[in-house]
Amino acid sequence: MIVEFHIDAPLLQRTAETLSKAAIRIQRLHCESGDCRAVAWIGPVERPAIEANLAQDESITDYAHVAAEGDGHWYTLHTTDTIIDTIGEALLNADGFLLGAAQTGNDWVFRARFPEKSSVLSFRDVLVSSDINIDIQTITDDTEASPQFGVTDPQQEVLLLALNRGYFTVPRESSLSDLAAELGISSQAASERLRRGTRTLVQNTLAAPERPLVGSPPE
């Protein structure tokens, strides 16, 4: 299950306020014994400005530059913020893991995956008992869709056939009508499945809310 929830946490608020046009996104979060390490992308801002703010941000105890990517930079950030620490440890205890988080004003918008609904409830209860206000926005059951990134069986069939028959090569080794004939469907049906499957793949991978990933910085 994928859950989106909002949390009011001080992590990087000073940096966000000073770098008002910057996007701050966390890709990974690991918390243990009161210390949390986050992998975050900050941009579009030059490195000196980012690090000048990180050095003054009381929510950050240490940071290290990892790489420049796109018009921003990747960092590992350490924090002892109790809210983030609680979130990190509660995710671990509930067998959940972070898909991504974005700083928006005074809030952090988190997306996390949980194995089942009871895990979500357990995670929420830990935060509530710690006096942390959690605003759950959406809960999506993606158990069936996740192995194929949301692509339906017919869409997967035409996509894999197109790959195997050289439809995506330059020049093409097969045409849309060739794919349709092999599947026993019309060219229009093959075209619709191919377009919809491709669109779903892009939405659930490259354009997924849990992005950015190293190699594809956020826009």
Phi and psi in degrees as a GROMACS rama.xvg file:
@    title "Ramachandran Plot"
@    xaxis  label "Phi"
@    yaxis  label "Psi"
@TYPE xy
-106.633  126.744  ILE-2
-119.784  132.505  VAL-3
-109.062  128.415  GLU-4
-143.433  153.885  PHE-5
-108.407  138.76  HIS-6
-134.445  135.778  ILE-7
-89.4417  106.295  ASP-8
-134.607  144.498  ALA-9
-76.1993  -6.0859  PRO-10
-54.0646  120.545  LEU-11
61.7638  17.65  LEU-12
-65.2723  -40.2982  GLN-13
-62.1234  -43.8197  ARG-14
-63.0538  -41.2795  THR-15
-65.7386  -38.8473  ALA-16
-67.9706  -40.0834  GLU-17
-73.1076  -44.5014  THR-18
-95.0183  69.0229  LEU-19
-61.1995  -25.2182  SER-20
-96.0815  3.60303  LYS-21
-86.6647  149.801  ALA-22
-100.921  135.555  ALA-23
-123.837  119.776  ILE-24
-133.049  136.322  ARG-25
-100.879  131.605  ILE-26
-100.787  -37.2825  GLN-27
-135.49  149.938  ARG-28
-143.931  126.372  LEU-29
-133.774  120.942  HIS-30
-122.114  134.94  CYS-31
-157.632  129.989  GLU-32
53.5731  42.9624  SER-33
80.9213  -0.21592  GLY-34
-117.215  128.834  ASP-35
-115.777  135.594  CYS-36
-115.614  123.444  ARG-37
-116.079  142.64  ALA-38
-101.454  117.209  VAL-39
-131.362  149.344  ALA-40
-111.547  132.204  TRP-41
-128.475  127.119  ILE-42
179.245  173.156  GLY-43
-84.6363  104.746  PRO-44
-144.63  145.961  VAL-45
-69.5829  149.665  GLU-46
-56.4763  -45.7095  ARG-47
-57.7803  -39.4212  PRO-48
-67.963  -39.8248  ALA-49
-61.4945  -49.0404  ILE-50
-72.3886  -29.0763  GLU-51
-63.4148  -37.1877  ALA-52
-77.348  -38.7871  ASN-53
-61.5633  -37.1357  LEU-54
-65.6011  -25.4984  ALA-55
-100.361  -4.38563  GLN-56
-83.4155  114.839  ASP-57
-67.6529  -15.5806  GLU-58
-81.4378  -9.67917  SER-59
-110.553  126.379  ILE-60
-93.9823  -24.7263  THR-61
-164.517  155.295  ASP-62
-151.784  158.249  TYR-63
-145.289  132.967  ALA-64
-74.0638  132.208  HIS-65
-100.983  -52.7347  VAL-66
-168.303  153.933  ALA-67
-88.4433  139.738  ALA-68
-151.699  129.628  GLU-69
61.6266  -131.847  GLY-70
-106.346  26.2866  ASP-71
-142.899  -163.934  GLY-72
-141.898  145.567  HIS-73
-95.0794  137.887  TRP-74
-136.003  151.584  TYR-75
-99.6285  129.206  THR-76
-121.677  137.033  LEU-77
-110.462  137.489  HIS-78
-143.581  150.437  THR-79
-110.266  17.8966  THR-80
-57.3126  124.51  ASP-81
-66.7074  -33.0182  THR-82
-66.841  -47.9247  ILE-83
-64.4117  -38.054  ILE-84
-62.5006  -42.5488  ASP-85
-64.1537  -42.0671  THR-86
-61.7093  -46.9152  ILE-87
-61.4336  -46.2747  GLY-88
-72.0799  -33.7889  GLU-89
-67.9498  -37.1726  ALA-90
-61.2877  -46.1761  LEU-91
-61.2764  -45.912  LEU-92
-68.7564  -24.3964  ASN-93
-94.3181  8.97659  ALA-94
60.3373  30.344  ASP-95
-104.044  169.06  GLY-96
-148.942  151.695  PHE-97
-73.5393  134.134  LEU-98
-97.1802  -28.9681  LEU-99
166.447  159.638  GLY-100
-147.995  143.921  ALA-101
-130.544  138.414  ALA-102
-84.1274  123.416  GLN-103
-133.853  99.4218  THR-104
65.5118  -124.371  GLY-105
-89.929  -3.32299  ASN-106
-108.866  155.935  ASP-107
-111.314  131.001  TRP-108
-100.027  114.965  VAL-109
-104.522  147.218  PHE-110
-128.195  128.716  ARG-111
-139.822  153.835  ALA-112
-107.776  136.38  ARG-113
-127.145  150.656  PHE-114
-70.6072  -29.135  PRO-115
-161.494  170.829  GLU-116
-64.0842  -36.2277  LYS-117
-61.9826  -31.112  SER-118
-67.3727  -38.2623  SER-119
-63.2927  -44.4763  VAL-120
-64.8344  -39.7433  LEU-121
-62.9755  -43.3446  SER-122
-61.4873  -46.7959  PHE-123
-62.3803  -42.6983  ARG-124
-61.498  -37.0803  ASP-125
-63.2737  -44.3282  VAL-126
-66.0223  -43.1688  LEU-127
-63.1715  -41.6345  VAL-128
-67.4656  -18.9618  SER-129
-95.6844  11.9986  SER-130
61.9929  34.5571  ASP-131
-104.216  122.476  ILE-132
-77.0734  117.541  ASN-133
-116.068  128.104  ILE-134
-111.835  99.4541  ASP-135
-78.6144  120.587  ILE-136
-90.1096  -50.0123  GLN-137
-142.713  149.344  THR-138
-129.331  118.03  ILE-139
-116.287  125.018  THR-140
-87.7606  103.496  ASP-141
-110.611  23.2353  ASP-142
-56.323  -44.1599  THR-143
-78.6389  -34.3706  GLU-144
-84.0484  -27.0823  ALA-145
-58.8521  -38.2209  SER-146
-61.2641  -24.6516  PRO-147
-114.488  17.1168  GLN-148
57.6632  32.5494  PHE-149
85.64  -2.59143  GLY-150
-78.173  134.633  VAL-151
-74.2173  164.189  THR-152
-58.1829  -46.4693  ASP-153
-62.1013  -37.3577  PRO-154
-67.5285  -41.2703  GLN-155
-62.5879  -39.0841  GLN-156
-60.8225  -47.4041  GLU-157
-72.3629  -34.0844  VAL-158
-65.3871  -45.225  LEU-159
-68.6155  -37.703  LEU-160
-64.3085  -42.1829  LEU-161
-60.5652  -39.9646  ALA-162
-65.9993  -45.8872  LEU-163
-70.7601  -27.9306  ASN-164
-94.2429  4.533  ARG-165
78.5363  24.4827  GLY-166
-66.8386  -29.4003  TYR-167
-92.7372  -1.93223  PHE-168
-76.7712  164.485  THR-169
-123.858  113.185  VAL-170
-74.6892  163.572  PRO-171
-67.0411  141.681  ARG-172
-98.6338  -8.79074  GLU-173
-149.685  157.62  SER-174
-105.471  172.773  SER-175
-63.7402  -37.8577  LEU-176
-66.5821  -32.3405  SER-177
-63.6133  -44.8955  ASP-178
-63.1095  -43.8078  LEU-179
-62.2197  -42.0799  ALA-180
-63.5648  -41.2991  ALA-181
-68.6746  -31.0808  GLU-182
-86.5597  -13.8637  LEU-183
75.1465  32.0962  GLY-184
-128.494  172.094  ILE-185
-74.6734  159.518  SER-186
-62.6454  -34.9393  SER-187
-65.0707  -43.0636  GLN-188
-64.3923  -40.8518  ALA-189
-63.5502  -41.8066  ALA-190
-63.409  -43.3589  SER-191
-65.0681  -42.6973  GLU-192
-64.8194  -40.3165  ARG-193
-65.9006  -45.4343  LEU-194
-65.9585  -45.734  ARG-195
-67.7093  -39.1638  ARG-196
-64.9284  -42.1725  GLY-197
-64.1177  -42.9227  THR-198
-62.2307  -43.3005  ARG-199
-64.4759  -41.2862  THR-200
-60.5298  -45.6012  LEU-201
-65.1964  -42.6166  VAL-202
-61.2167  -40.1929  GLN-203
-93.729  2.94656  ASN-204
-126.046  -81.4722  THR-205
-62.9383  -36.918  LEU-206
-103.497  11.2045  ALA-207
-66.0595  147.112  ALA-208
-59.4854  -23.7242  PRO-209
-77.3574  -7.5873  GLU-210
-62.9838  160.857  ARG-211
-88.746  156.022  PRO-212
-118.52  152.655  LEU-213
-59.3168  128.905  VAL-214
111.732  -22.7579  GLY-215
-142.472  84.4804  SER-216
-65.4555  152.557  PRO-217
-68.6776  153.23  PRO-218
